[in-house]
């Protein structure tokens, strides 16, 4: 009732009603203040009653009790900053521990904890630099690039064995990281050379190392080749083909064809038949006479007309 009467008077004041004189206005304001105090008192009493009920139920009355009890809503300190040490300026090098309990506030880390943290960060940075190839010297990069260029040249010229030798030491002995840009390129070309010299098992292992390389299309191409060497071969039953029994079956025919063609297409000069040579000379002379005489004959006919 008090709330409704106060709201009604507020509406009347907004409409300009109930302000005939100053005494009336003062009376209305005093009445509003009294009713507001009454509302605050009743709210405090209800809060104390709820706190008493919480205490009777075994719940700490100092904790904040959410009105909506759903997932993620739980009792927590009424002032989180005071309970967990908030509201402070933490300077660099003065970090707190990760095991701060409620009510203890901020705890500066000790020298031992700081040393452990710095060592952990240092090890992670070293691991990241190693994975990204940042710890490789420029001289090593130049040497690796030169070997990779030599391998590509050998592949273009068909010297696949030399291509394997160009990169074998880098991949197997120096253990280049296949997740780096140059490392993935070296590993992929080494795998292709192994694949072409019929070392399929080793090539498949190198292709698998290239999976996950974030640079270029190396990872995707390696995945496609692995699929072709495993799944596609099985589906097409290509692994059941036997080429050895028929490998030498057609060799005699191929050798005979090669020998006969070499005789027919030989560029070695041979003896010329005299009659054939005389016949060629006559044909040549007749052709020349025809080419020269035809224009002269046409000119003569035109002059006679």
Protein Blocks (a to p, Z undefined) as FASTA:
>chain_A
ZZmmmmmmmmmmmnopailbmklmmmmmmmmmmmmmmmmmmmmmmmmmmmmmmmmnopaf
kbccdfbdcehiacddfblmlmnopaiacdehiaccfkbcehklpadddfklmmmmmmmm
mmmmmmmmmmnopmpcfklmmmmmmmmmmmmmmmmnopamlmmmmmmmmmmmnopafkbm
klmmmmmmmmmmmmmnopaklmmmmmmmmgopaghjllmmmmmmmmmmmmmmmmnommmp
cfklmmmmmmmmmmmmmmmmmmmmpcbdcdddfklmmmmmmmmmmmmmmmmmmmmmmmmm
mmmZZ
